[in-house]
Amino acid sequence: MNAIVVTIVGQDRPGIVEAIAQVVRDHQGNWLESRMAHLGGKFAGIVRVEIPADQEASLLASFEQLTEQGVRCLADLDSHVPLQSEYMPYLLDLVGNDRPGIVREISHVLAAHGVNVEELQTRCVPAPNSGGPIFQATANLRLPAGVSPDTVRTALEKVAHDLMVDIALRDGQE
């Protein structure tokens, strides 16, 4: 069996997930995991499937045919290498007035400490009183062995002060 990761983008409409699922089923595949969302009028998703090795070329061709339905698919063999067990899970929560550069500054701090961002969700919502945009982010992180959560937290708090946002870093095993 081969595992394949497929990235999907198209104009949002009913039936996109069903079309992808049908292609997977038609090739005796198994849908393992996915993340999908509606963003700005578009449907965007990523799915990991497992298929028999002899179905790979046909599956890839079927995904290419979905462009006729307005769905672009990019498929890659899954080269998943599990993170070492010494990586520690942490959760990051951020909230503050929206402004350009928040994600860049936070991700720069995380990368500088070797932190892996496993999942990131962001959104802008109106502030309750003023209606101005509030930026919110949540992230699942993995800190490498030898990197103190307090060191990462201190670095994040320094950037948070400059960005005027509130950040919380907490143990992901709680």
Secondary structure as GFF3:
##gff-version 3
##sequence-region A 1 174
A	DSSP	beta_strand	2	11	.	.	.	ID=ss1
A	DSSP	alpha_helix	16	26	.	.	.	ID=ss2
A	DSSP	beta_strand	30	39	.	.	.	ID=ss3
A	DSSP	beta_strand	42	51	.	.	.	ID=ss4
A	DSSP	three_ten_helix	53	55	.	.	.	ID=ss5
A	DSSP	alpha_helix	56	65	.	.	.	ID=ss6
A	DSSP	three_ten_helix	66	69	.	.	.	ID=ss7
A	DSSP	beta_strand	71	77	.	.	.	ID=ss8
A	DSSP	beta_strand	88	97	.	.	.	ID=ss9
A	DSSP	alpha_helix	102	112	.	.	.	ID=ss10
A	DSSP	beta_strand	116	126	.	.	.	ID=ss11
A	DSSP	beta_strand	133	143	.	.	.	ID=ss12
A	DSSP	alpha_helix	149	163	.	.	.	ID=ss13
A	DSSP	beta_strand	165	171	.	.	.	ID=ss14
###
